[in-house]
Amino acid sequence: MSTGVATTGRIHSLDTFGTVDGPGIRFVLFMQGCALQCRYCHNPDSWDPNAGTAVTVGEVLAEIEPYVDYYLRSGGGITVTGGEPTLQAPFVAELFRECKRRWGLHTALDTSGFCEAAHAETLLSLTDLVLLDLKLMDREAHIALTGQPNDRILAFSDYLSRRQSKMWIRRVLVPGWTDGADDLLALGRFLRELDGVDKVEVLPYHRMGAYKWKQLGIPYPLEGVIEPGPEEVERAYRLIGGGS
């Protein structure tokens, strides 16, 4: 089938039956390129914006089409993640536009928020849900964890609030890095000032991507860090909610 949509982007990979990145069953597209280099990243091979595979919007639509009925019946849709998808905002915007026009699919954008708001304005107008990863509230700790300050991320969060975008806020819980009581309480205070926050997800750190660091010849910086247990995750939820 000819799609007639030739806008090109670079992708890392895709998943046709995702169940953890938004509601329902979802087509999950991992974009290539990221300005952050998180110490716990499970896809460090997605950092390089010139790597990955060049695809057209039409080619991605052809991958989605066989599964559309599953997505619609489950209340799912498409999630674009990364890497950092806002680096390729025009491509993702065109993909979302076509997904809505052809099938009425729900659209979700999984982002670090390390983006100038004006760059993503058209994309956000076509996005039903933003999965926003707020890694740390402390600026210096954020630099140590990701290589970048969080000023732009917090400004982007405020922008989403002002435009009343529906948001799911995510915090990856890394023992010794993102689980400090003060920072979790600060996150909770920040979220209470935002409009549009529909859900908060605490995602326990895992080591499933550690082997990729070794394949790339990069020392894994969290060697020896233990994955958090259910009690630690529950504690994080309590602190974000303002409890003890």
C-alpha positions in Angstrom: 0.0 0.0 0.0 1.3 3.4 -0.9 1.1 5.8 2.1 2.1 9.0 0.4 3.8 10.3 3.6 7.6 10.8 3.1 8.7 12.9 6.1 11.9 11.2 7.4 13.2 10.6 10.9 15.8 8.3 12.6 14.5 5.6 14.9 16.2 3.2 17.3 13.6 0.4 17.5 9.9 -0.3 17.8 7.5 -2.5 19.8 4.1 -3.4 18.4 2.5 -4.6 21.7 3.7 -2.2 24.5 1.7 -2.2 27.7 3.6 0.1 30.1 3.9 3.4 28.2 0.4 4.8 28.4 -3.1 3.3 28.5 -4.0 0.1 26.7 -2.0 -1.8 24.1 0.3 0.5 22.3 2.7 0.8 19.3 5.9 2.2 20.9 8.4 3.9 18.7 11.9 4.6 20.1 13.5 7.6 18.4 17.2 8.0 17.9 19.2 10.8 19.6 19.3 12.3 23.1 20.9 15.3 24.7 21.0 13.6 28.2 23.3 10.8 29.2 21.6 9.3 32.2 23.7 7.0 34.3 20.9 4.4 34.4 20.0 4.7 30.7 19.0 1.3 29.3 19.4 2.4 25.7 22.8 4.2 25.6 22.9 3.2 21.9 20.1 5.7 21.3 22.2 8.7 22.3 23.9 9.3 18.9 21.5 11.3 16.7 23.2 10.0 13.6 22.9 6.3 14.4 19.7 4.2 14.1 17.6 3.7 11.0 16.2 6.3 8.7 12.5 5.8 8.1 9.6 7.8 6.6 6.3 8.4 8.3 4.7 6.3 5.7 7.0 3.3 6.6 6.1 3.6 10.3 2.3 3.8 9.4 2.7 0.6 7.5 4.2 -1.1 10.6 1.2 0.2 12.7 -1.6 -0.7 10.4 -1.8 -4.5 11.0 -2.4 -3.9 14.7 -4.7 -0.9 14.7 -7.8 -2.9 15.8 -5.9 -4.2 18.9 -4.9 -0.6 19.9 -8.4 0.7 19.4 -10.2 -2.1 21.2 -7.8 -1.9 24.2 -8.1 1.9 24.5 -4.4 2.1 23.5 -2.7 3.9 20.7 0.8 5.1 19.8 3.6 6.2 22.1 6.8 7.8 20.8 9.7 7.7 23.2 13.5 7.6 22.8 16.1 8.7 23.0 14.4 12.0 23.1 11.5 12.3 20.7 11.3 16.1 20.8 14.6 16.3 19.0 12.7 15.1 15.9 9.5 17.0 16.7 8.4 17.7 13.1 8.7 14.0 12.2 6.7 12.9 15.4 4.1 15.6 14.8 3.5 14.4 11.2 3.3 10.8 12.5 0.8 11.7 15.1 -1.3 13.8 12.6 -1.5 10.8 10.3 -2.3 8.3 13.1 -5.2 10.6 14.1 -6.4 11.2 10.6 -6.4 7.6 9.5 -7.4 5.7 12.6 -8.2 8.2 15.4 -5.4 6.7 17.5 -4.6 8.0 21.0 -1.1 9.7 21.0 1.4 9.8 23.8 4.8 11.5 24.0 7.3 10.1 26.4 9.9 12.8 27.0 12.5 14.1 29.4 11.2 17.6 28.8 14.7 18.8 27.8 13.2 20.9 25.1 12.4 24.5 24.2 8.6 24.8 24.3 8.3 26.6 21.0 10.1 23.8 19.2 7.4 21.3 20.3 4.3 23.5 20.0 2.9 21.8 16.9 3.8 18.3 18.3 2.0 19.0 21.6 -1.1 20.2 19.8 -1.3 16.6 18.4 -0.4 14.8 21.6 -3.2 13.4 23.9 -0.9 12.5 26.8 2.6 13.5 27.9 4.7 11.0 29.9 7.1 13.4 31.5 10.2 12.0 33.2 11.3 14.3 36.1 14.5 12.7 37.2 15.6 15.1 39.9 14.6 18.5 41.3 18.0 19.4 42.6 19.9 21.1 39.8 23.5 20.0 40.7 22.4 16.4 41.3 20.6 16.5 38.0 23.8 17.5 36.2 25.7 14.7 38.0 23.0 12.1 36.9 22.4 13.3 33.3 25.1 15.6 32.3 22.7 18.5 31.9 20.9 21.0 34.3 17.2 20.7 34.8 16.2 24.4 34.1 14.8 23.7 30.7 12.9 20.7 31.9 11.2 22.6 34.7 10.3 25.4 32.3 8.9 22.8 29.9 6.9 21.4 32.8 5.4 24.8 33.5 4.6 25.3 29.8 2.7 22.0 29.8 0.8 23.1 32.9 -0.1 26.4 31.3 -1.5 24.8 28.2 -3.2 22.2 30.5 -1.7 19.2 28.7 -2.6 15.9 30.3 0.5 14.5 32.0 1.7 11.3 33.6 4.7 12.2 35.7 7.5 9.6 36.0 10.4 9.2 38.4 12.9 6.4 37.9 13.9 5.3 41.4 17.6 4.7 41.6 18.9 4.0 45.1 21.5 6.5 46.2 20.6 8.8 43.3 17.0 9.7 42.9 15.5 8.3 46.2 16.5 11.1 48.6 13.6 12.2 50.8 14.2 15.9 50.3 14.2 15.6 46.5 11.0 13.4 46.5 9.3 15.9 48.8 10.4 18.7 46.5 9.0 16.8 43.5 5.6 16.5 45.3 5.5 20.2 46.0 6.3 21.0 42.4 3.7 18.7 41.1 1.0 20.2 43.3 1.6 23.5 41.5 1.1 22.0 38.0 -2.2 21.7 36.2 -2.9 18.6 34.1 -1.1 15.9 36.2 -3.3 12.9 35.9 -1.0 10.2 37.4 2.4 9.8 39.1 4.5 6.7 38.3 7.5 5.6 40.4 9.5 3.2 38.1 12.1 1.0 39.9 15.6 1.2 38.4 16.6 -2.0 36.6 19.9 -3.3 35.2 18.5 -4.8 32.0 20.4 -2.4 29.7 23.8 -2.7 31.5 25.1 -5.1 28.8 24.7 -2.4 26.2 27.2 -0.1 28.0 29.7 -2.9 27.8 29.0 -3.5 24.1 29.6 0.2 23.5 32.8 0.1 25.5 31.5 2.5 28.1 32.0 1.7 31.8 28.6 1.2 33.5 28.4 3.9 36.2 25.9 2.2 38.4 27.8 -1.1 38.9 26.8 -2.4 42.3 23.6 -0.4 42.6 20.8 -2.7 43.8 17.3 -2.6 42.2 14.8 -1.1 44.7 12.2 -3.3 46.3 8.4 -2.7 46.7 8.9 -1.0 50.1 11.3 1.6 48.6 8.9 2.3 45.8 6.0 2.7 48.3 8.1 5.0 50.4 8.8 7.2 47.3 5.0 7.4 46.5 4.4 8.5 50.1 7.1 11.2 50.0 5.9 12.5 46.7 2.4 12.7 48.1 3.7 14.7 51.1 3.8 11.9 53.6 6.7 10.5 55.7 
